Amino acid sequence: MTKYVCHRCGKTISPEQLNLMPGSKCPDCGHRILLKTRPPIIKKLKAR
């Protein structure tokens, strides 16, 4: 499940909370810039 973080206030927002709001806004401060959080898994690839 992808979570988002508000760029201004730093609150974590779930996709269900975003569906309740018209448009993509932070429910607390109304800021429109949301960042996707990265998963904690680090992928390692072998270089050839």
MIMIBA-813572 format. One line per field, with one value per residue (C-alpha): residue in one letter; x, y, z; residue number from 1. Coordinates in steps of 0.2 Angstrom, whole numbers, plus 2048, in hexadecimal, padded with zeros to 3 digits. Layout:
<atoms>
senu <- A, ...
u <- X, ...
v <- Y, ...
w <- Z, ...
fiti <- NUM, ...
</atoms>
This chain:
<atoms>
senu <- M, T, K, Y, V, C, H, R, C, G, K, T, I, S, P, E, Q, L, N, L, M, P, G, S, K, C, P, D, C, G, H, R, I, L, L, K, T, R, P, P, I, I, K, K, L, K, A, R
u <- 800, 807, 807, 809, 812, 80D, 81B, 816, 811, 818, 808, 807, 7F7, 7F0, 7E7, 7D6, 7D8, 7DC, 7CD, 7C2, 7C9, 7C4, 7D5, 7E6, 7E8, 7EE, 7DF, 7E8, 7F0, 7E9, 7FA, 7F9, 80B, 80B, 81A, 81A, 823, 830, 82F, 83C, 843, 853, 856, 868, 86D, 87D, 887, 88E
v <- 800, 811, 81E, 831, 83F, 851, 85C, 86A, 862, 851, 847, 836, 833, 823, 820, 81E, 830, 837, 82F, 839, 84A, 852, 853, 84E, 859, 857, 855, 860, 86E, 86D, 86D, 865, 85E, 84C, 840, 82D, 824, 817, 805, 800, 7F2, 7F6, 7ED, 7E8, 7E3, 7DC, 7E6, 7DD
w <- 800, 7FB, 808, 805, 80F, 80F, 809, 815, 825, 824, 828, 821, 816, 811, 800, 808, 810, 7FF, 7F7, 804, 7FF, 7EE, 7E5, 7EC, 7FC, 80D, 819, 826, 81E, 80C, 804, 7F2, 7F1, 7F8, 7F7, 7F5, 803, 7FE, 804, 811, 805, 7FD, 7ED, 7E9, 7D7, 7D1, 7C5, 7B6
fiti <- 1, 2, 3, 4, 5, 6, 7, 8, 9, 10, 11, 12, 13, 14, 15, 16, 17, 18, 19, 20, 21, 22, 23, 24, 25, 26, 27, 28, 29, 30, 31, 32, 33, 34, 35, 36, 37, 38, 39, 40, 41, 42, 43, 44, 45, 46, 47, 48
</atoms>
